[in-house]
Each structure stands twice: as structure tokens, then as C-alpha cells.
Amino acid sequence: MSDSTDFATAGRRTRKRRTTRAERMSEVLRVLGEAGSLHVGELCARFGVSSATLRRDLAKLEEQRLLTRTHGGALAQGQTNEVPVPYRESRSRDAKRAIVRAAIRTLPTGSHVIALTGGSTTSELARELPGRADLTVVTNALNIAMELAMHPRLKLVVVGGVARPQSYELVGPWAEHVLASISIGTAFIGVDGIDASAGITTHDENEARTNHAMLGRARRVVVLADGSKIGQTTLARMGDIQDVHEVITDQSAAPEAVAAIQRAGVRVTVVEVACARDS
């Protein structure tokens, strides 16, 4: 009797730990970015799924050239820590939603042109944008353009360029040529890192150059970054910290990094995040 009760209790605990496929893939890529390798058995225990399920996840990621499978595990593919947007969206989701709500409150009334770079937080902003007839949205992100195409009241401007599969952004001289002819009121910028000394950075130099062209056309630049990005620096600089007017982040951001950004003359809005309860 007690053995069967213990088994049932263990089963309930295992089910409670189950995650979606996107969440598992996101965690797999995070572990690989930090450790360079992983073992299937350890992740099966963490996620509460079978080894067959996890191997299917790894096979899917290998098809996308995001890792290399090995006997019993996987190795990181290449040297970059950049995770594609679809696998980033499940990370810090509550924080991103709180950041987006604060960002929307900064929009002025009346006719206004906003710009959105690619990124998981700016993608969340696109989903939550009000369907105002007086808003024009400029973006170089294909997934954001598809989202906003469903809002007939918004005017949507999509710049051209060459698509990057990791971020869905259109980059390069074509995109920069179009951006040079546009005047933007507020640019909402997604970053991989923001630091008082290093400025705002991303993983790819072509993406950085195109996004620099975007923020250079804006009267106001607002960086949307969850706490994990604050105080971090990645390869390519999009702009100096002096190019930024406001940063919106959450309370998980390192206080010393926030204070350094504030000392550089940038307004920092720190939002509170209501954690979702387990069902």
C-alpha cells in the first residue's frame, strides 16, 4: 500500500515538473551556452520526461544546426551563445510582460512613429501594442511584421535587407538605406547586453550596424531588457550608453549595474514582476 502511494506521489511530482517543448529547448541551449555539453540523463531528471522525448528535442535542434548530438548527450555548435528568438520567448516571460506594459505607458497620445528591433521582449511588445489608428510602426523583424500585419488600424513599415535566422531581423545596406529616409519618434530596442561602459550590444555585427541606423533616426530611444541583460556585454556595439534615453528592466537586474547606467545620465525604470503561481 505504502509503495503504491509513494509511486503515485512521485508520479504527481514528475508531472508537475513537465515543461513545454519550447521551454525544454530553451533550457538545453542555455546549458550548452554555459557548459558546452550536456548529458541526456541529467536533463530527463530535470524535466521529468523520457529520454526518447529529449532525444527528439535534440534532433530538432541539430536540424537547425544549434547543437551536435553525441552518444548520450550533445555539444554546443560553434562559439556563439546567441539563442534564436523562438527559444528565448519562454525565458523570464513574466518579467518581459511587465516591461512591455511599462513601455506601452510611455507612448504619447496622438500621431506617433515607433520602431521595433528584433528580440523576444520587442516581440512581446508587438503582441501587446494597442490597435491605434494614429500609430505607425517601423520594424526590421520579420516575426514582428507578421504579428502587426494582423492589426489593420496600424500603419506598418517593414525595411528590406537580408534575414538573420537567429533573430528574424533584416539587416545590411538595404535596411540601412530605408531607415535613413525615416523619422522615428520612439525606438524600442532589444539588446543582448547593456552596460554603462560598453553601451548597448548584440551578438552580430551586421545586426548591430542596422539597429544603430534605426536608433540614430529616433528622437527617443528606449531599451527593453530583462534583468539578465543589465551589466552584460556581447560582441557588437549598437550604440553608446549616451544614445539611450530610458531603460526599462525588472527587479532581478543587478543594482550596481543599474546605478552605473543611471550615473551615465540614463533614466532607468525598474518594474515589479508578479510571479505566476503553479497550477
N, C-alpha and C positions, 0 to 999 in steps of 0.2 A: 504493500500500500504506500509506504513512505517513498520507495524507489520510484513508483509511478508518479507520485505527487512531485517529487524533485525533478523528474524528467519533464513534466508539464510546465513547471515553473521555469526551468531552463529554456524550454521552447518559447515561452512568452518573452523571456529576456532576449532571446535571439531575434524574434520577430521585431521587437522594439528597436533593435539596433539596425534593422534593414534600412537601406538608403536607395534613392533612385539611381538609375544608371549614370545620369549626368553627374550626380554628386560623387559616385564612386570614381568615375573617370577624372574628375577634377582633383580628387584626393590622390589618385595614382600619379598624376602629373606633378602635383605638389611634392610628393615624396621623392619622385625621381629628380626634380629640380634641386632638392636639398641633399639627397644621399647619393644620387647617381645610379642606384639599383634598388630592386625590391624583390621580396620573396612572396609567392602566391599564398602560401600557408598563413603568413602573418596577416595579410590583408583579408583573407577569408574570415579569420577570427575577429578582426576589427569590424568588418561589415556585416557579419552574420549571413554570408552567402556561401554557396558551394564553390569548389574550385573550378567546376565546369563553367559556372556563371562568370567568374572572374577572368577565366581564360578567354571567354568570348569578348569581354570588355577589352582585354589586352590585344586581342586580334583586331578589333575595330580601331584601336589607337595605332596599331602597327600599320594598318592600311593607310592611315593618314600620315604616316612617317613621323609620328610623335614619339615612338619608342622602338626598341628592338627586343623581341621576345627571346628569352633564354630558357633552358631546361629548368623549370620550377620558378621562373620569375621574369624580370625584364630589366633592360638597361636604358639609360637616357639616350636619346637620339640627338647627336650634335652637342653644342656648347651653350645654346641659349636656354634661358629659364622662362621664355615667353610662353604662356599658355593661351591657346585660341579662345576667343570670346565665348563661344557656347559653353566651355568648361569653366569659365570664370564666373558666370552669372549666378551660380548657386552659392558662391562664397560670399560671406558677410551680407547676405541678401537683406536682412532687416536693417542693417546699417545703411546700405545703398538706398533703400526706400525712404528712410528718414532724411538722408542727404538730399534726395530728389525733391521731397516735399518742401524742404527749406529753399532749394534752388528755385522752384516754381514761384514761391512767395516773393522772390526778388524781381520778377518780371514786372515792368511798368505797365500801366494801362495805356490803351491807345495803340496806334500802329507801331510795330517794332520788328526788327530783323534780328533773329538769333542764329547762331551757328553751333553745330554739334560735331565734335570729332568722334571717332570710333571709341569703343570701350564698353565694359559691362555696366558702368554707372550711367554713362550717357545713353546707353540703350534703354536702361530703366527709365530715364527721363523722357525719352521718346514715347514710351508706352503710357506715361502719365501726363503728357502735355495736354493742356486744355484745348478743345477744338475751337479756338478763337479765330474769327474771320479776319482779324487785324494782325495776325502773326505770319511772318514769312520765315521759313526755316531753311537754312543752308547747311548741307552736310556732305561729307566725303565718304560716309559709311554706307555700304550697300544694305546692310540689315536694318539700319535706322531709316533709310529711304523707303524700304518695303513696309516698315511699320507705319510711317507717316503718310504713305500713299493711301492708307485706309481712312484718313481724316480729310474729307473733301473740303472743309472750310479753311484749312491751312493752305498757304502757298508754299510749295516745296521746290527748292533749287538743289539739284544734285550736280556736283562738279565732276568732270571727267578724270581720267587717269588710269593707271594700272592697278589692278586689285591685289591686295595682300591677303592671303587666305587666313592668316592668324588673327587679323583684326577686322577683316572685311572692308578695310579702308582703300579708297582710290588715291594713289599717290603719284608724284612725279611732275614733270613740267606742264603737262596739260592741266592738271588740277591747279597748279600754282598760277597758271595764266588766267584761268577763270576767276580764281579768288582775287587776283589783282584788280579786277574790274567791279568788285562788290564792296559795298559799305555795310558793315555789321554793327548792330547796336551792342549786343551781348554775346560773347563767345563762351560756351560751356565746354571746358577742356577736360578730357580724360587723360590721366597720366599713369605711368608705371612707377614714378618716383617724384617727390618734390622735397627739396632741401634748401635751406636758406642760402647756402653757399653754391651748390651745384645747379640750382634753378629747377625747372621742370623738365623731366627726362622720360624717354621711352626706349624700347629695345632696338628699334630700327631707324637707321639714319635717313632713309627716304621718307618714312612716315614723319620723322621729326621735322624735316625741312618743309613738307607740305603743311603740317599743323602750325609751324611757325608763320607761314604765309597767311594762314587763317587768323591767328590771334593778332597778327600785325594789322589786320583790316578792322579790328574791333575797337569800339570806344571803351568797352568794359570787358575784362577777362576774368572769368570765374572758374577756378579749378575745382572739380568734384573728385574727391579722393577719400576712400575709407581709411581708417587709421593705420592699416598695414603699409600704406604708401608714404606716409608722412615721415620725413627724415631719411628716405631711401634715395638712392641714385642708381640709374641704369645707364646704358651705353651712350645714347644720343640725346643731346640737349635740344629741346623745343624752344626754350626761351629762358631769360634770366628771371630771377625772383621779382625784379622790379617791373617786369612785364605783366605781373599778376595784380589784380585789384582785390580779389577776395578768394579765400579757400574755404570750402565747406567740407567738414570732415565729421567724424564721430568721436565719442569719448574714449575709444581704445587707442587713439593717437598718443604717441609719447609726448608728455607735457613739455620736456625740454626742447624737442623739435618744433612743437607748436610755438613756444615762446621765442625761439630763434627766428621763425618766419614773421612773427608779429614785430620783432625788433627791426626787421628789414622793411617795415612800413606797410605790410600786407594785413588786411583785415582777415581774421580767422573766425569762422562761425563753427562752433562745436555742438553738434546735435546729440540729444539723448536718444538711445535706442531701446525700445520696448522689446525684450526678448520674447519670442514665441514660446508658448508652453507646449510640452509634449502632449500628444493626443493619447 
